[in-house]
Amino acid sequence: MFGNTKLKRIFYTIAITTVAWKSIYAKKTIEEQCQIVNDILEIEKPTESCCKYSRVGCDNKKNNIIQLDLSELDLKRITGKIVKLPLLALDLSKNPKLKRLPKGIGHLAHLEVLNLSDLPKLVELPESITLLKGLNILILNNDTSLKTLPENFGNISNLNQLYATSTGLTRLPSTFINLKKLVTANFSSSKNLYGEAPQFDTDVLLNFYDTNVCYRRGIYYPEKWILPHNKYCETINISPITMGMVNANTSMGLDEDEEDDKDYRCGKNYGICANQGCCSKYGYCGTSDDHCSVENECQTDYGICYDIDINGNKITVGVGHDTVSKTSETETKSESKPVTNENTNVNSSQTENTSEDYRCGKGYGSCGKGYCCSKYGWCGLTADFCDPKSCQNEYGTCWSKSPTTVVIKNVPGRCGLQYGNCPEGYCCSRYGWCGSSDTYCSARNCQVGYGKCNNSNNEVLVDDTVIRDDGRCGKGIGRCPTGTCCSKYGWCGNSIAYCGTKEGCQEGYGECISN
């Protein structure tokens, strides 16, 4: 009898718990969803539907709140009720007092974009965040108190963009390499980040600039990766999968080189660097200042080098080796020739003969730091520069295959290249979401061509000398990176459609070519 009573209590407890969980995560009506939003925004007596708020985006067909902007509200905490919303996008950025996220944030099953940038007191990400299987974009920039990512971070199976610049991260979890759909991850200026650069099976763009991430001399890393200079890992007790703390050996010449390392060697016993590379004082080919600067003892007999003339101008000296293959002491068949500072003036906008000018090709030389050389002779990292159908592989890296054709998807609340335009009156943010607040509409954040955008015409003041990272340019918007052109439609590129004056190239915001 006692046993039956105990079993009844257990089943009763399970039943109550199940009902409770179902009630928490069951679909809420739009009125119930709005009540949660009003509680978060501390609106006691709403006078209109929350779907009309500038911070809220709704799917009117399904009566769901799918987008919520809680940025710059000086929030100290986020109520756990937020996980009851069927959100696709959530912005919690720029809340300097926010220390923790709701533990149940992983129950936002439909979430695709999560912006957690500029949260200087955020100390950790809840382990449940690894349950966000649909998450595509995660932004952690300037989260200086965030030291680690959850150990099962690699379970976020659909993550393809991770931005974690200037964070307090000290290491990456071992599961990081399980992010099979990752396209780009930027950890630049996370100065406390240590560990060995991960090895991905796919062509991922990684940026570890100004970190302490190390890499092995005997392993080939994609040229378009941006790695710290001379941060070489110790050769013992480091697994390629282990991303924990390791010692960085900043000297390049202490150990014997491995056999497969000699393809990157140069000097008396190895020969001249290929592809107009520079030969460092330690006998390694490369394109950084550590390799190329005469002040750093670049070897002028085995590659090109950069020096400064009496007027303070950078000049190119040394010898170049025009061959795609790497050199060794037995492969120096191609003719090596002295390199001088010949400024071949194709047009008046061209400057000195160095890769620093973003020009490349015959008469200019190679791109540096993993950049691609376009068929028009400009260095860059996008498909316009790197597509193997047109990229000049003699003067820079090229992608192994062309990017796939973009298919427009009709997803409520989404916009941009893959999703198309926002509804009339809405702006498309830089991260591909429709909205009407400054987060979406300001010239710094907005994507022209997929919705309306605020600019100088409606009195939004913008420093248009700023180089943006979303390809936008023009009056009241910004400039293109050096070596690219601003089209009449306000996009940066390097084809004749962008650069031709007849096509409407905007001369004040990038390069232009008279045609």
Protein Blocks (a to p, Z undefined) as FASTA:
>chain_A
ZZmmmmmmmmmmmmmmmmmmmmmmmccdfklmmmmmmmmnopabacbdfklpmkbccdfk
lopafbdcfehklpabdcfklmmpccfbdcfehilkbmbdcfklmmmmmbmbdcfehilk
bmbdcfklmmmmmbmbdcfehilklmbdcfklmmmmmbcbdcdehiabfbdcfklmmmmm
bfbdcfehilkbgcjddddfbdcdddfehiabdcdfkbccdfkbccdehiacdfehiafk
lccdcdddfbfklbccdfklmmmggcjknopcehhiacdfkopacfbfklmpmklopafk
loccddddfkopacdedjddddfbdcdfklcfbccdddddddcdfbfkbccddfklopac
ehibpceehiacdfkopacfbfklmomklpcfkloccdfbdcddddddddehiacjknop
adehiacdfkopacfbfklmpmklpcghiaccddfknopacdfkbccfeopacehibccd
ehiacdfkopacfbfklmpmknopafklcccddZZ
